Amino acid sequence: MLLEHNETFKKEIETFRKKADEIQHQATKDKINDLVSKLIFEVKAVDKHHNDIIRGQGLPDSMSASREKIMELRKQLDRLTRDYNKKTV
């Protein structure tokens, strides 16, 4: 199964998008939506690398950079949504 189609991942993306919709500050909303798009792109890249490895056309090390980017993007999204919610409470 592709990570892109994983239910947990889909719910995570949906949650970030809902949080972005609730934010009034347009620049913050745009930043969250941009990070969500980048996260989806990186997950698709990991899926592609994984398929390449299965077909013998890639190396496992090639996924490390995408995995690190995914972790960083999630941290940024968590920080942005958490920090914005603290300001509005």
CNS distance restraints for C-alpha pairs under 8 A (distance, minus, plus):
assign (resid   1 and name CA) (resid   5 and name CA) 7.06 0.50 0.50
assign (resid   1 and name CA) (resid   6 and name CA) 7.23 0.50 0.50
assign (resid   2 and name CA) (resid   6 and name CA) 6.60 0.50 0.50
assign (resid   2 and name CA) (resid  47 and name CA) 5.90 0.50 0.50
assign (resid   3 and name CA) (resid   9 and name CA) 7.10 0.50 0.50
assign (resid   3 and name CA) (resid  43 and name CA) 6.56 0.50 0.50
assign (resid   3 and name CA) (resid  44 and name CA) 7.53 0.50 0.50
assign (resid   3 and name CA) (resid  47 and name CA) 6.37 0.50 0.50
assign (resid   4 and name CA) (resid   9 and name CA) 6.78 0.50 0.50
assign (resid   4 and name CA) (resid  10 and name CA) 7.35 0.50 0.50
assign (resid   4 and name CA) (resid  40 and name CA) 7.27 0.50 0.50
assign (resid   4 and name CA) (resid  43 and name CA) 6.13 0.50 0.50
assign (resid   4 and name CA) (resid  44 and name CA) 6.21 0.50 0.50
assign (resid   4 and name CA) (resid  47 and name CA) 7.42 0.50 0.50
assign (resid   5 and name CA) (resid   9 and name CA) 7.24 0.50 0.50
assign (resid   5 and name CA) (resid  10 and name CA) 6.76 0.50 0.50
assign (resid   6 and name CA) (resid  10 and name CA) 6.25 0.50 0.50
assign (resid   7 and name CA) (resid  11 and name CA) 6.14 0.50 0.50
assign (resid   8 and name CA) (resid  12 and name CA) 6.17 0.50 0.50
assign (resid   9 and name CA) (resid  13 and name CA) 6.24 0.50 0.50
assign (resid  10 and name CA) (resid  14 and name CA) 6.14 0.50 0.50
assign (resid  11 and name CA) (resid  15 and name CA) 6.04 0.50 0.50
assign (resid  12 and name CA) (resid  16 and name CA) 6.32 0.50 0.50
assign (resid  13 and name CA) (resid  17 and name CA) 6.18 0.50 0.50
assign (resid  13 and name CA) (resid  36 and name CA) 6.85 0.50 0.50
assign (resid  14 and name CA) (resid  18 and name CA) 6.12 0.50 0.50
assign (resid  15 and name CA) (resid  19 and name CA) 6.18 0.50 0.50
assign (resid  16 and name CA) (resid  20 and name CA) 6.17 0.50 0.50
assign (resid  16 and name CA) (resid  32 and name CA) 7.50 0.50 0.50
assign (resid  16 and name CA) (resid  36 and name CA) 7.31 0.50 0.50
assign (resid  16 and name CA) (resid  77 and name CA) 7.41 0.50 0.50
assign (resid  16 and name CA) (resid  81 and name CA) 7.81 0.50 0.50
assign (resid  17 and name CA) (resid  21 and name CA) 6.23 0.50 0.50
assign (resid  17 and name CA) (resid  32 and name CA) 7.81 0.50 0.50
assign (resid  17 and name CA) (resid  33 and name CA) 6.90 0.50 0.50
assign (resid  17 and name CA) (resid  36 and name CA) 7.69 0.50 0.50
assign (resid  18 and name CA) (resid  22 and name CA) 6.41 0.50 0.50
assign (resid  19 and name CA) (resid  23 and name CA) 6.61 0.50 0.50
assign (resid  19 and name CA) (resid  81 and name CA) 6.76 0.50 0.50
assign (resid  20 and name CA) (resid  28 and name CA) 7.85 0.50 0.50
assign (resid  20 and name CA) (resid  29 and name CA) 5.03 0.50 0.50
assign (resid  20 and name CA) (resid  30 and name CA) 7.99 0.50 0.50
assign (resid  20 and name CA) (resid  32 and name CA) 6.22 0.50 0.50
assign (resid  20 and name CA) (resid  33 and name CA) 6.93 0.50 0.50
assign (resid  20 and name CA) (resid  81 and name CA) 7.64 0.50 0.50
assign (resid  21 and name CA) (resid  29 and name CA) 7.08 0.50 0.50
assign (resid  23 and name CA) (resid  28 and name CA) 7.43 0.50 0.50
assign (resid  23 and name CA) (resid  29 and name CA) 6.09 0.50 0.50
assign (resid  23 and name CA) (resid  84 and name CA) 7.85 0.50 0.50
assign (resid  24 and name CA) (resid  29 and name CA) 7.40 0.50 0.50
assign (resid  25 and name CA) (resid  29 and name CA) 6.25 0.50 0.50
assign (resid  26 and name CA) (resid  30 and name CA) 6.00 0.50 0.50
assign (resid  27 and name CA) (resid  31 and name CA) 6.13 0.50 0.50
assign (resid  28 and name CA) (resid  32 and name CA) 6.23 0.50 0.50
assign (resid  28 and name CA) (resid  80 and name CA) 7.70 0.50 0.50
assign (resid  29 and name CA) (resid  33 and name CA) 6.24 0.50 0.50
assign (resid  30 and name CA) (resid  34 and name CA) 6.05 0.50 0.50
assign (resid  31 and name CA) (resid  35 and name CA) 6.17 0.50 0.50
assign (resid  32 and name CA) (resid  36 and name CA) 6.15 0.50 0.50
assign (resid  32 and name CA) (resid  77 and name CA) 6.33 0.50 0.50
assign (resid  32 and name CA) (resid  80 and name CA) 7.29 0.50 0.50
assign (resid  32 and name CA) (resid  81 and name CA) 7.90 0.50 0.50
assign (resid  33 and name CA) (resid  37 and name CA) 6.27 0.50 0.50
assign (resid  34 and name CA) (resid  38 and name CA) 6.31 0.50 0.50
assign (resid  35 and name CA) (resid  39 and name CA) 6.05 0.50 0.50
assign (resid  35 and name CA) (resid  73 and name CA) 6.37 0.50 0.50
assign (resid  35 and name CA) (resid  76 and name CA) 7.86 0.50 0.50
assign (resid  35 and name CA) (resid  77 and name CA) 6.84 0.50 0.50
assign (resid  36 and name CA) (resid  40 and name CA) 6.25 0.50 0.50
assign (resid  36 and name CA) (resid  73 and name CA) 7.92 0.50 0.50
assign (resid  36 and name CA) (resid  77 and name CA) 7.74 0.50 0.50
assign (resid  37 and name CA) (resid  41 and name CA) 6.23 0.50 0.50
assign (resid  38 and name CA) (resid  42 and name CA) 6.20 0.50 0.50
assign (resid  38 and name CA) (resid  73 and name CA) 7.61 0.50 0.50
assign (resid  39 and name CA) (resid  43 and name CA) 6.21 0.50 0.50
assign (resid  39 and name CA) (resid  69 and name CA) 7.97 0.50 0.50
assign (resid  39 and name CA) (resid  70 and name CA) 5.94 0.50 0.50
assign (resid  39 and name CA) (resid  73 and name CA) 6.17 0.50 0.50
assign (resid  39 and name CA) (resid  74 and name CA) 7.53 0.50 0.50
assign (resid  40 and name CA) (resid  44 and name CA) 6.22 0.50 0.50
assign (resid  41 and name CA) (resid  45 and name CA) 6.24 0.50 0.50
assign (resid  42 and name CA) (resid  46 and name CA) 6.28 0.50 0.50
assign (resid  42 and name CA) (resid  66 and name CA) 5.78 0.50 0.50
assign (resid  42 and name CA) (resid  67 and name CA) 7.75 0.50 0.50
assign (resid  42 and name CA) (resid  69 and name CA) 7.13 0.50 0.50
assign (resid  42 and name CA) (resid  70 and name CA) 6.29 0.50 0.50
assign (resid  43 and name CA) (resid  47 and name CA) 6.27 0.50 0.50
assign (resid  43 and name CA) (resid  66 and name CA) 7.60 0.50 0.50
assign (resid  43 and name CA) (resid  70 and name CA) 7.14 0.50 0.50
assign (resid  44 and name CA) (resid  48 and name CA) 6.18 0.50 0.50
assign (resid  45 and name CA) (resid  49 and name CA) 6.12 0.50 0.50
assign (resid  45 and name CA) (resid  66 and name CA) 6.95 0.50 0.50
assign (resid  46 and name CA) (resid  50 and name CA) 6.00 0.50 0.50
assign (resid  46 and name CA) (resid  63 and name CA) 5.98 0.50 0.50
assign (resid  46 and name CA) (resid  66 and name CA) 6.30 0.50 0.50
assign (resid  46 and name CA) (resid  67 and name CA) 7.27 0.50 0.50
assign (resid  47 and name CA) (resid  51 and name CA) 6.25 0.50 0.50
assign (resid  48 and name CA) (resid  52 and name CA) 6.15 0.50 0.50
assign (resid  49 and name CA) (resid  53 and name CA) 6.18 0.50 0.50
assign (resid  49 and name CA) (resid  58 and name CA) 6.63 0.50 0.50
assign (resid  49 and name CA) (resid  60 and name CA) 7.88 0.50 0.50
assign (resid  49 and name CA) (resid  62 and name CA) 7.08 0.50 0.50
assign (resid  49 and name CA) (resid  63 and name CA) 6.29 0.50 0.50
assign (resid  50 and name CA) (resid  54 and name CA) 6.31 0.50 0.50
assign (resid  50 and name CA) (resid  60 and name CA) 7.86 0.50 0.50
assign (resid  50 and name CA) (resid  63 and name CA) 7.78 0.50 0.50
assign (resid  51 and name CA) (resid  55 and name CA) 6.29 0.50 0.50
assign (resid  52 and name CA) (resid  56 and name CA) 6.14 0.50 0.50
assign (resid  52 and name CA) (resid  57 and name CA) 4.90 0.50 0.50
assign (resid  52 and name CA) (resid  58 and name CA) 5.04 0.50 0.50
assign (resid  53 and name CA) (resid  57 and name CA) 5.53 0.50 0.50
assign (resid  53 and name CA) (resid  58 and name CA) 4.51 0.50 0.50
assign (resid  53 and name CA) (resid  59 and name CA) 5.98 0.50 0.50
assign (resid  53 and name CA) (resid  60 and name CA) 6.72 0.50 0.50
assign (resid  58 and name CA) (resid  62 and name CA) 7.29 0.50 0.50
assign (resid  59 and name CA) (resid  63 and name CA) 7.92 0.50 0.50
assign (resid  60 and name CA) (resid  64 and name CA) 7.68 0.50 0.50
assign (resid  62 and name CA) (resid  66 and name CA) 7.87 0.50 0.50
assign (resid  63 and name CA) (resid  67 and name CA) 6.15 0.50 0.50
assign (resid  64 and name CA) (resid  68 and name CA) 6.18 0.50 0.50
assign (resid  65 and name CA) (resid  69 and name CA) 6.20 0.50 0.50
assign (resid  66 and name CA) (resid  70 and name CA) 6.12 0.50 0.50
assign (resid  67 and name CA) (resid  71 and name CA) 6.32 0.50 0.50
assign (resid  68 and name CA) (resid  72 and name CA) 6.22 0.50 0.50
assign (resid  69 and name CA) (resid  73 and name CA) 6.00 0.50 0.50
assign (resid  70 and name CA) (resid  74 and name CA) 6.17 0.50 0.50
assign (resid  71 and name CA) (resid  75 and name CA) 6.24 0.50 0.50
assign (resid  72 and name CA) (resid  76 and name CA) 6.19 0.50 0.50
assign (resid  73 and name CA) (resid  77 and name CA) 6.14 0.50 0.50
assign (resid  74 and name CA) (resid  78 and name CA) 6.01 0.50 0.50
assign (resid  75 and name CA) (resid  79 and name CA) 6.00 0.50 0.50
assign (resid  76 and name CA) (resid  80 and name CA) 5.99 0.50 0.50
assign (resid  77 and name CA) (resid  81 and name CA) 6.09 0.50 0.50
assign (resid  78 and name CA) (resid  82 and name CA) 5.86 0.50 0.50
assign (resid  79 and name CA) (resid  83 and name CA) 5.76 0.50 0.50
assign (resid  80 and name CA) (resid  84 and name CA) 5.98 0.50 0.50
assign (resid  81 and name CA) (resid  85 and name CA) 6.11 0.50 0.50
assign (resid  82 and name CA) (resid  86 and name CA) 6.30 0.50 0.50
assign (resid  83 and name CA) (resid  87 and name CA) 6.46 0.50 0.50
assign (resid  84 and name CA) (resid  88 and name CA) 6.50 0.50 0.50
assign (resid  85 and name CA) (resid  89 and name CA) 6.25 0.50 0.50
